[in-house]
């Protein structure tokens, strides 16, 4: 007979191997560094100006970042911080290089589906990186205990109290005290106060709002990370709900993000787990936009259909059962999204099955299907294998055409994503935060 001890031993062996893989994947010392970018990349993919025009601007103003020149003097390379300074200071024909950013808090996008292997993490990673290269400040929230996005951002040692589980513990403590304070006589409150909750919950609940946010190797991307030990959040959350039945568990992350300054970030991206549970529901109730990746096969279509139905049913049940409690906790029910989009991933233009599935998606979901799928290329395959996005991969490590094809695919997907963001920003006023 085999029991939990066997599972724990298998986990220990796997964690040791996982650490070895990460050491091989990242730089020595397990510190991931963002590569520099060439003038060709900056002018072609970021600023959309001729390379000679950019060189002329740099020559005319020596106070601008000049990058680092190769020994042969043929190419100059710039850090992202230097690129962002150029964005702030340069204009071409009177046009500014900073991206449009309407007033209000950051927009929140949940990348979610409960079918594994459809590219949720790849999509979240690439959208975050593309937005950072576009000049936006980004926060990514890793809800998935597999922590692939966290590892790809260069974080390898994460404590579970710094994950979404910690945010939920903190929220439970704050909500317990808030609810207790609504009673004239605390003895009349049928629910526990924060100091009556388990000690581990109280200790985690004492963290400050910024304590959960970690820097990454990208200077304008921060992360609320995940880790394998955070997998028990579903079990723990059920226990916490039993302890405090008035706790609106699905609003923890929304309330937490409302505490952040409006101007700290422009975009907040959620990488969701392949399941509908406490974490994915928190992501859904915090999100302004729901982005649903799906592969081009029948099983992905079937799973996406099931996901839409189960998520919709779960949100309806919460709306029916938590109306008054949610309103008191600062949440509006039923939950509304500013947009819902479906993005085809791992798409091959020359594959008749993929084309047929794309047509099926569009027949069913119409304009909600993104026009620009993420194409499957060798560079895309390598991005998953080496935990580096196409934006992090150096085009000199492969043929330039292979790199450009993958880059153009993700750029088209990002441009459409950005259009969705800007439309949502313009069409609906920002919710005021009390």
Buried (B, 14 or more C-beta within 10 A) or exposed (E): EEEEEEEEEEEEEEEEEBEEEBEEBBEEEBEBEBBBBBBBBBBBBBBEBEBEEBEEBBEEEEEBBEBEEEEEEEEBBBBBEBBBBBBEBBEBEEEEBEBBBEEBBBBBBBBBBBBEBBBBBBBBBBBBBBBBBBBBBBBBBBBBBBBBBBBBBBBBEBEBBBBBBBBBBBBBBBBBBBBBEEEEEEEEBEBBBBEEBBEEBBEBBEBEBEBBBBEBBBBBBBBBBBBBBBBEBBEBBEEBBEBBEBBBBBBBBBBBBBEBEEEBBBBBBBBBBBBBBBBBBBBBBBBBBBBBBBBBBEEBBEBBEBBBEEBEEBBEEBBEEBEEBBEBBBBEBEBEBBBBBBBBBBBBEEBEEBBEBBEBBBEEBEEBBBEBBBBBBEBBEBBBEBBBBBBBBEBEEBEEEBBBBBBBBBBBBBEBBBEBBBEBBEEEEBEEEE
